[in-house]
Amino acid sequence: MDEFKTCNLDYFPENILIDILSYLSVRELVRAGRVCKRWRRLVKDQRLWRLVDLTAWKGVTSRILWVLLRQYLGCGLRYLRLRGLLLSARGGMFLSESWLKALSTKCPRLRKLYLLHTDLRGLPSCGLLPPTLQVLELRGCEIPPAFFNQSLPGEPAGPQGKGESTSHIDAQQQRRDQTGKGLVSPSGITIEKLILNNVPSFTDQHLQSLTSWGKLSRLELRDTFRVTANGLRSCAAKDTGSGLEGLSRLKFLKIGITGRQGYQLQMASLGLGAGWLGLEELSLGGKEVGPGLLCASRLKDLQRLCLWACTLSEMQILRSCRMLRELRLLEFSEVFFQPRQCPPELEVEGGGGGEEERDSGEAAGGEGDDDDNKKLDVNDPIPSLRRSLAVLLPRCTLVFTDCSVQINSD
């Protein structure tokens, strides 16, 4: 018993101590490293620095970032979350070119980068970010006009005079040839997923710059108020006879406007009306749902459609989805369904048995039907919508998440 009374942390194996330390935040880890030499060595174990979240640490400056990079961050880092000084009263430079270059050198396995309230206008291009990045998420950030350009600072801008008339297709073909031959700079943009949430400075010019990214397959635009329908239409993947133009590798697109009031609604989702080759998944939210549903029928390769944070009627859904014969999944999330005023004609086109079935159900109904509808409110808020879509899209699966039905006082 005396041996157990004198037992302390020195008797624990290092693997157990590392598991215990993994529950601490970054700030607490740094403090724990000051206890003793053994703890300092354990804190520097790269298993503790795979996911680094600094968004909860207020007051992080560039000096603190340099200390973390020199003493703790290393080859184990996979996911980095940073919070800038954009909303801070102190302000000042947060991410510098020298720190990003050192991050690229010391953390060669960094895959995801999340930036919150960061002023990036001091960086000429996102080409300065680590070249191993696969996911980039910007939330509430400010970016310069040429931030998403493929070319890096100091590179020649290209020939002048007659060279300026070179088509965009030739430039893309030359870039593909260089990539195949291994001539592209190792700092080239290899990001596969880009998430922009409440980035007010993101415009059609930035969207056009994304067409030079060779691996971009997922794009999420949420509360990007300056993106217009013309900008989205010009970047849509289309076949010009000599090859694909635009965001030809894009498979997933998310557009949603649910933010603050007072902004002019651009209805950027109307740009989908020109079609988009290869686009398989589409997510529409807020004020972009109505315009987007009008153009969704032009997306021939669409297989999954998600509608969220909006108000829809049954007739609006049926009219918009009847042409999406290749649709395999239709998801509704936080959607308010308006009650149906009259039976939709689309259900009659699928077969007359639906009307007779509904009439017989109402005749036999009464209080029993009301109880059944209450039970179906969670997973199936509108049973008639499911029946109608089963006729129009027999191979499509419906998913309802946190949906409800507006009930009129009448």
Phi, psi and omega in degrees: 000327180296328179294323180288330180292328181268005182289136176224190184293343180293341181275348182281142174295155183294328179297322178290320178296322178294322176297322178292317180293338181294344178275355181273154174283174182297318181295320178290327176296317180298320179292322179296330180291351180265001183290307181202176182293324181294315179295325178297320178292322179292321181296330180278000177298131187291346175293339178273353186237032176282318176239114182246117181246110180252010181290333180274349180269100181282143178087019178288125181249175178296330178295318178295322178298320178294321179296316179296319182292321184283329188253334190234313185290143181199210186291348179278348184291126178244324188223125183235128178241123183235149176239121184276190184250023184295323180261006181274148178290334180285320182066211178097170181286135183248300179256123179251163180295321181294321180291321179293322177294319178294324177296319179296323182284318186274338182238075185284355181249015179291124184247328184234140178224126180241124180240127181241127176052050182247134177270107183259011183290347175277352178259128182290331185203153176285356174296346177280347178291160180306132184290348180273000182296136174246335180229128177233125180235125178243128181229117179064036183256164173245133184232151178282168183299324184255029187293324184264013178291145181289325183288145180265160177299137180094347178281149179296138183286347179118167182293153179253178180071238181294333181296335181293340181274003178298135185288159178293332179294317179297323179295317178294320179295319178296322179292323178293321178296319180294324179295318180293329181271357180077024182268352182287145180300142180297344178269017179294159185280120180240024183289132180259335182226126180237125181240123179238117182234114179056055174251092189294337182274000179283123185234184177297330178296317176295320180297322178293327179293334181291344179293344178273354178280124187277345185239007182290117181240344180226129182225127179238121180241107181237123181058041171260090194286344185264359176279127184252171178295322179295322178294319179290324180293323181288338181263356181295143179289126181213154181265119181260008182095325179256009180138175180276139176244161176084203180280075189285338181266359184288128178248335183231132179225130178235126180228131179201139175237105180226011188273215188291157178277165176100353178267144177287126183285118182274339183053056183297333182294347174296340177293346177286350182296339179280356182090160180208106181291134175084354181284115185256332182231134180226133178235122182239137181219152175065228185284353179270357183290313181301305178297324181293324179293330178294332184255356185295334181293344179275354180269094187290333183264006185291129180240335181227134181227128180237128178241129186217151174053057182207177176241127185226154173253158181296318180297321180297320180292316183294320180292328183277330187262356185290340180266354183271072184290337181268004183292133180248337181217128176235115186244136176242125181230122180055047182254135173263119180265130176279142180295148181281133180274325181212157180297134180289142180289338183295332181287330178290325180295327181287340181154144185281351183293337182295318180296314181297321181295319180290319180297317180294326178293321179290324180294321180275355189287235188103223183289331180297320180293323180297321179294322179295318180296324179294325179290332184268001185296330185282304185265343182211076186295330180233093180298326180295327178294319178297320180293319181293317180289334177294331177281317182286316184235080186294337182262009183262139178259133179258138179227127178245130179227116177055044179261159179210166181244129175285127182252124178287150179291340179293000000 
